[in-house]
Amino acid sequence: MVRAIRISDPLGAIGAYWSTPHRATSEEIELLEIFDRHYSSCDRQRSTLPETDESKRP
C-alpha cells in the first residue's frame, strides 16, 4: 500500500509492505493516512523555521 505525502502538492510517498499477500484493513489505511498528515504538518512547520548554519552546531 503506497500513499502520496501531501496530496495537494505531492512531496513524496510512504508505503507499507507485507511479506505475504495482504489486503490492508481500514485501520491500517487510517494509520498510514495519519502518518501522512503528521509528516506533512512537520514539513510545513520546518519550512517556516529560519535556516540554520550547520557549521555552528555543537
Rosetta constraint file for C-alpha pairs under 8 A:
AtomPair CA 1 CA 15 HARMONIC 5.45 0.50
AtomPair CA 1 CA 16 HARMONIC 5.32 0.50
AtomPair CA 1 CA 17 HARMONIC 6.44 0.50
AtomPair CA 1 CA 24 HARMONIC 7.41 0.50
AtomPair CA 2 CA 13 HARMONIC 6.60 0.50
AtomPair CA 2 CA 14 HARMONIC 5.68 0.50
AtomPair CA 2 CA 15 HARMONIC 4.08 0.50
AtomPair CA 2 CA 16 HARMONIC 6.48 0.50
AtomPair CA 3 CA 13 HARMONIC 5.49 0.50
AtomPair CA 3 CA 14 HARMONIC 5.48 0.50
AtomPair CA 3 CA 15 HARMONIC 6.15 0.50
AtomPair CA 3 CA 32 HARMONIC 7.64 0.50
AtomPair CA 3 CA 33 HARMONIC 7.75 0.50
AtomPair CA 3 CA 36 HARMONIC 7.81 0.50
AtomPair CA 4 CA 10 HARMONIC 6.31 0.50
AtomPair CA 4 CA 11 HARMONIC 7.39 0.50
AtomPair CA 4 CA 12 HARMONIC 5.88 0.50
AtomPair CA 4 CA 13 HARMONIC 4.27 0.50
AtomPair CA 4 CA 14 HARMONIC 6.44 0.50
AtomPair CA 4 CA 36 HARMONIC 7.70 0.50
AtomPair CA 5 CA 10 HARMONIC 5.74 0.50
AtomPair CA 5 CA 11 HARMONIC 5.51 0.50
AtomPair CA 5 CA 12 HARMONIC 5.28 0.50
AtomPair CA 5 CA 13 HARMONIC 5.15 0.50
AtomPair CA 5 CA 14 HARMONIC 6.77 0.50
AtomPair CA 5 CA 36 HARMONIC 5.45 0.50
AtomPair CA 5 CA 37 HARMONIC 7.68 0.50
AtomPair CA 5 CA 39 HARMONIC 7.60 0.50
AtomPair CA 5 CA 40 HARMONIC 6.64 0.50
AtomPair CA 6 CA 10 HARMONIC 5.00 0.50
AtomPair CA 6 CA 11 HARMONIC 6.10 0.50
AtomPair CA 6 CA 12 HARMONIC 7.83 0.50
AtomPair CA 6 CA 36 HARMONIC 7.00 0.50
AtomPair CA 6 CA 37 HARMONIC 7.29 0.50
AtomPair CA 6 CA 40 HARMONIC 5.85 0.50
AtomPair CA 14 CA 36 HARMONIC 7.60 0.50
AtomPair CA 15 CA 32 HARMONIC 7.93 0.50
AtomPair CA 16 CA 32 HARMONIC 7.94 0.50
AtomPair CA 18 CA 22 HARMONIC 6.59 0.50
AtomPair CA 24 CA 28 HARMONIC 5.90 0.50
AtomPair CA 24 CA 29 HARMONIC 6.43 0.50
AtomPair CA 25 CA 29 HARMONIC 6.32 0.50
AtomPair CA 26 CA 30 HARMONIC 6.05 0.50
AtomPair CA 27 CA 31 HARMONIC 6.17 0.50
AtomPair CA 28 CA 32 HARMONIC 6.35 0.50
AtomPair CA 29 CA 33 HARMONIC 6.23 0.50
AtomPair CA 30 CA 34 HARMONIC 6.15 0.50
AtomPair CA 31 CA 35 HARMONIC 6.24 0.50
AtomPair CA 32 CA 36 HARMONIC 6.18 0.50
AtomPair CA 33 CA 37 HARMONIC 6.26 0.50
AtomPair CA 34 CA 38 HARMONIC 6.11 0.50
AtomPair CA 35 CA 39 HARMONIC 6.04 0.50
AtomPair CA 36 CA 40 HARMONIC 6.12 0.50
AtomPair CA 37 CA 41 HARMONIC 6.11 0.50
AtomPair CA 38 CA 42 HARMONIC 6.24 0.50
AtomPair CA 39 CA 43 HARMONIC 6.10 0.50
AtomPair CA 40 CA 44 HARMONIC 6.20 0.50
AtomPair CA 41 CA 45 HARMONIC 6.26 0.50
AtomPair CA 42 CA 46 HARMONIC 6.04 0.50
AtomPair CA 43 CA 47 HARMONIC 6.22 0.50
AtomPair CA 44 CA 48 HARMONIC 6.71 0.50
AtomPair CA 45 CA 49 HARMONIC 6.84 0.50
AtomPair CA 53 CA 57 HARMONIC 7.28 0.50
